[in-house]
Amino acid sequence: MSDAVRLPTPADTYDFGRRLARVLRAGDLVLLTGPLGAGKTALTQGIGAGLGVRGDITSPTFVIARVHRPDPARGGRVALVHADAYRLGDAADPRAEIDDLDLDASVDDSVTVVEWGEGLAEHLTDAHLRIRIDRHDDDTREVELDPVGGDWADRLTTLP
């Protein structure tokens, strides 16, 4: 089962992330896929805003992973771990590189978003949400949500 949402502007991608944050909770794993420039980081920025986390959310391509703690002043309720697996994969076992990041140590207490994580990070949880973002020539985005296990499908029906 998957649902697709068309987002006319990058600002709509951000806003969709804010709305998605309302159905996220500690222990959730979200895997983002799509070409460079599709809007994966913009979506994550919206998720961070919706979760009320501290700090600017930027692409973690070169640091691989960042932890954004909840900001009580912004209504923060759960940390966001934002990882980018784009530069991973040169090792004989790319999943071992994900394991080296120790994402499993924080996955139960945080919302974990992994850009380029498909095929590498699914083993971190029993269930996850896979999101594919495609950017069209007219700069619109199409976001496809693919719930995998758990209660994701039910939660997505409540997505505002």
N, C-alpha and C positions, 0 to 999 in steps of 0.2 A: 504494500500500500504506500502510495506517495501522493503528496499534494503539491501543486505548483502555484506560486504567487508571482505576479508580474509587478515590478517596481519601476516606476517611470524615471526616478532620479536617484543619484547617490544619497541625497537626504532621505528619501523614502527607504533606502536600504538601512540606513542608520536607525530610522524610526521603527522599521520592522524588527531590528535587534532589540530595541527598547521594549516592544510589545512581547517579543519572545521571552525576554527576561522574566516576565510575570509568571510564566509557567515553569521556570527553571528552579531547581533546588540543589542543595548540597548533594554530591554524589553523581551528578549528571555529567555525562560525557557528550560533547558535541563535536563532530568531525566535519570540517569545512573543506570542500573541494571546488575546483574551478580554475580557469586560466589566470595568469598574472593580470592584475588590474580589474578582476571581476567584482571585487567589493568585499572580500573576506574580512579584511581588517575593518572596513567601515561597519560591517555587520557586528563584528566583535566590539567595536566602540559603542554601538548602540546597546549591546548586551551589558557592557560595563556600566553605562549610564543607567540602564534599567535596574541593575543590581545595586547601584549606589556605591561603587568602589572608588578607592583613592587613586589619584595619579592619572596622567594621560596614557591612553592606550594607543601604542604605536606598534607597527609590525615588529615582531620579535625575531625576524629572519636572522640577524647576526648574533643575538644573544640566546637564541633558540627558545627560551621560556621566561616569562615574567609572572610574578604573583602580585595581584592587586587586592589589597585588604579592603574589607568593608569599611565605609565611612559612615559612622552613626549620624553625623550631621546631614548626610545626604540620604538617610533612610537605609543605609547599607545593611544587608542581612547575611551575606555569604561572600566569601572570597572568590575571585576569578583567577584561575590559572590559564594563561594564554600562551600557547606553544606554537611553534612553526616548524614543521618537519621538512620544509623545502630543501634545506641543505643536507638533510640526512639521507642515507641510502647508499653511501659509498662503501660501507662495511659489508662483509660477507653476509651478515644477518642484520638488516636494517632495524628489525624489531628490537634487537639488543641495544641499539642506540637510543631508542625510546625508553627502554628500561633503565639505561644509564642516567636519564634525566630525573629519575625517581618520581615520576608523575603519580605512580601508584601510592606514594606516601601521602599525597594530599588529595587524591581523587574523592575520598569519602567525605571530606570536609569542605569541598569547593565545587564550583562549577568549572569544569575543565573544557576549554575550547582548543582544539588542535587544528591549525590550518595545514593542509596537505597531509592529513593524518590517515586517510583511508588506506587500508592495507598494512598499516603500521601500529595503530593505537587501539584497535577494537578490543584487544585482549585486556584492557585496563578495567573494563566493567562488563557485567553480564548483558547490559542493554545500553544502547546509545542512539543518538539522533544524528543521522547523516544529512548534511545539507550541501546541495550542489548549487553553485551560483554561476550562471552564464551571462555574459555581457553581450548585448547585441550591437550592431553597427549604429543604431540610433541612440546608444548609451543607456537604453533601458536594461534592467536586469531581470532575469527569470530565476527564481529561487525554488528549488524542488526539495521538499522535506520528505525524508525517508526514515520513519521510526523503525528501529530494530529492537524488538523485545520489550520487556517491561510494560509499563503503562503509558509509553510515549504516545501511542495512537489516541488513547483517551484524553490525555493532556492536550494534544494538539487541537482537539475539537473545541477546547475552551480558549484557544488563542484569540485574543481580541483583534 
